[in-house]
Amino acid sequence: MRVASYRQLQAISQQINFLTNGRLGNLDAFKVPDNVVATPVPHGCTRISQIDNGRVRAGYRDNTTGETRMLLPPERDWWVDTPLLVLQLDQGPTCCGGAASLV
């Protein structure tokens, strides 16, 4: 199963490179930006929300140090240049997904 999954990711990565004429080289182009927190809230921290420039922002506060970390960048349009990859994969026997949508 691991080899099949690896090969599928290789194929997706190659298609991304091909379809974008190399502009997006591979799957690494879709990794979460460094200024976005995409991890669970650490132990010893409390979830918080605050209003910042008319927006409600979420984050967490360390109960020991009082340090606060927000989950998303402060800029309103931080996501505009972030590529999004959405895959539609058939999860059944060959061509069943396509046949089901045609019926």
C-alpha positions, 0 to 999 in steps of 0.5 A: 500500500505504501508503494502504491500511495507513493506512486500516486503522489509521484503521478500527481506531482508530475501532472502538476508540473506538466499542467502548469508548465513548471510554474508549480514544480511539484506538491511542495508548492502546496504546503501550508505557508510558514506564517499559518499555524496548522498544528494542534494547540499545545498542552498548557495553552488556552484557545483565544479569539480577539478582534483585530482591525474589525476581524475576529482572529483565533489563536492560543495563549501559553498559560505559563509564559503568557505568550500569544500566537495567532493562527492566521497572518494579520493581513486580510488577503494573505491567502490570495497567492496561496495555491490550493490543490483539490483532488477528486479521486475515485475510491471504488473499483475502476470507473465506478465513480464516473459511472455513478455520476452518469446514471 
